[in-house]
Amino acid sequence: MKCNVGTTDRIIRFFVGIIILFIGLYYGSWWGLIGLLPIISAALRFCPAYVPFGISTCREKDMG
């Protein structure tokens, strides 16, 4: 997998994922598990949704 998620994008994804998880916990809903998706994509530095559109927020030196 080629890096297509940059540093700023990773930070935003991580915090949005945490917020979604906590909202799910607060309301006692399984929908909160959707928060794992942005957290996993931030950890892997890869977003499959970016591939068909050729999007990359990763700088050239970060790719690898």
VEXKEDREN-445402 format. One line per 5 residues: number of its first residue (from 1); their letters; for each residue x, y, z of C-alpha. Coordinates in Angstrom, 1 decimal. Layout:
// residues N
NUM = A = X/Y/Z | ...
This chain:
// residues 64
1 = MKCNV = 0.0/0.0/0.0 | 1.3/3.4/-1.0 | 1.0/6.2/1.4 | -1.8/8.6/0.4 | -2.7/10.2/3.8
6 = GTTDR = -0.5/13.0/5.0 | 0.4/14.2/8.5 | -2.4/16.8/8.9 | -4.9/14.4/7.4 | -3.8/11.6/9.8
11 = IIRFF = -4.2/13.9/12.8 | -7.7/15.0/11.7 | -8.7/11.4/11.0 | -7.5/10.2/14.4 | -9.4/12.9/16.4
16 = VGIII = -12.5/12.5/14.3 | -12.4/8.7/14.9 | -12.0/9.2/18.7 | -14.9/11.6/18.8 | -17.1/9.2/16.9
21 = LFIGL = -16.1/6.4/19.2 | -16.9/8.5/22.3 | -20.3/9.6/20.9 | -21.1/6.0/20.2 | -20.2/5.1/23.8
26 = YYGSW = -22.1/8.0/25.2 | -25.3/7.0/23.4 | -24.7/3.3/23.8 | -24.8/2.7/20.1 | -22.8/0.2/18.0
31 = WGLIG = -22.6/2.9/15.3 | -19.7/4.3/17.3 | -17.5/1.5/16.0 | -17.5/3.4/12.6 | -14.9/5.6/14.4
36 = LLPII = -12.4/2.8/14.0 | -12.3/3.3/10.2 | -10.6/6.8/10.3 | -8.3/5.6/13.1 | -7.2/2.6/11.2
41 = SAALR = -6.7/4.6/8.0 | -4.6/7.1/10.0 | -2.5/4.4/11.5 | -1.9/2.7/8.1 | -1.5/6.1/6.3
46 = FCPAY = -3.7/4.7/3.5 | -7.3/5.5/2.5 | -8.9/3.2/0.0 | -11.5/5.8/-0.9 | -8.7/8.1/-2.2
51 = VPFGI = -7.4/5.5/-4.7 | -10.2/5.8/-7.4 | -9.9/9.6/-7.4 | -6.1/9.7/-7.4 | -6.1/11.8/-4.2
56 = STCRE = -3.0/12.0/-2.0 | -2.4/14.3/0.9 | 1.0/12.7/1.5 | 4.1/14.7/0.7 | 6.6/13.2/-1.7
61 = KDMG = 9.2/12.7/1.1 | 6.6/10.9/3.3 | 5.8/8.3/0.6 | 7.4/5.0/1.1
